[in-house]
Amino acid sequence: MKTDKKLKRGLADLSQLFAESSEPLTKRREVATFTIEVPQDDPSSDLGVPRLICASFLDSGNGCLEPSSLIRLLEILKISFQETFLLSIAPDEMRYDAFARLLPIPARHVNEGGPICLHSVADRIAFGHISSPQFEATVQPKMALGYSCDLDFSKKALTVLDLGSTYDSRVPSSISGANVLDVLDHGVFVTQPDLNQLQKTYELIKFSLNRNPMLRCSILLTGQNAGNVWELVYERFNGIVSQFLGCDLGFLGWSDAEDFALNPDLLLEESKSARSLSFKSCLTQTFYHSVSSE
């Protein structure tokens, strides 16, 4: 049987997962929670600059997560990190205004075209935005000199890159300028327990790995009944991705209308891509000289 036929059959088999009886699903729900230990206070926590971990949430259905969803995720993910940053890449006016309605940030025209400026918006969360030319300049291949010299390897800071209006899930390569996939440590693929969505997610993962073979891929399962079927969907989908793409797919967690469970520690690992290290070198120099409190 040809590979494409095997793949289609494997994905088609996933449809059986959504017809499971309620009894076993209820039992699975009992274990669908991650235990996360809160970091203990460290008297030296204010010393040293943490290493940056770059991640982005890629939604094969909607293109990008809503600002409210991103902020909610950061509130949960920050538990595993020294600091968290939300950096929106070339947001249009509508996208920026959506963030402004939720966060204490200035109007979009303030500092427009100037250096990247971060604004503290919550405990250990800062927001900033970057124009397309700034992003393209930042991702140009450079020697990451000094990146490992002054950093505290025991501390990590998470930077979530919001693709916003620069991303079209139907045409992944449409990201303005240099592709953000080149500089990510983690690509979190947001999908639903739906055969059509899983097929699109598979294609997006395939495209992303072709662009950045060192990308660490994981999924976030959302939508109705996600908390019940996540184990079944992840096990089967991971098998397909592993077989056909050679990728060990991680599982960040699930979220539905009533509840959620995430594993932030999954994002602590970083990629060894030279371009990613160069990008993070530039961001580190920027972030730790420009944080401001509003």
WOGIFEN-V286626 format. One record per residue. PSI is psi as a letter, one per 40 degrees, with the letter a starting at -180 (NA if undefined). Layout:
# WOGIFEN-V286626
psi = [PSI	PSI]
This chain:
# WOGIFEN-V286626
psi = [h	i	d	d	d	d	d	d	d	d	d	d	d	d	d	d	d	e	e	i	i	d	d	d	d	d	d	d	d	d	e	f	h	h	h	h	h	h	h	i	h	h	e	e	e	e	i	i	h	i	i	h	h	h	i	i	h	h	h	e	d	e	d	i	i	i	d	d	d	d	d	d	d	d	d	d	d	e	d	e	i	d	i	i	h	h	h	h	h	f	h	i	d	d	d	d	d	d	d	d	e	d	i	g	i	i	i	d	e	h	e	h	e	a	i	h	h	i	h	h	e	i	h	f	h	i	i	i	i	h	i	d	d	d	d	d	d	d	e	h	h	i	h	f	h	e	d	e	d	e	i	h	e	e	i	i	h	h	h	h	h	h	d	b	e	e	h	h	d	d	g	d	e	e	h	h	a	h	h	d	d	d	e	i	d	h	h	h	h	h	i	i	g	h	d	d	d	d	d	d	d	d	d	d	d	d	d	d	d	d	d	g	e	e	h	h	i	i	i	h	h	i	i	h	e	d	e	d	e	d	d	d	d	d	d	d	d	d	d	d	d	d	d	d	e	f	h	g	h	i	h	d	a	i	h	a	d	d	i	i	h	i	g	d	e	d	e	d	i	i	i	f	h	d	d	d	d	d	d	d	d	d	d	d	d	d	d	e	e	e	h	i	h	NA]
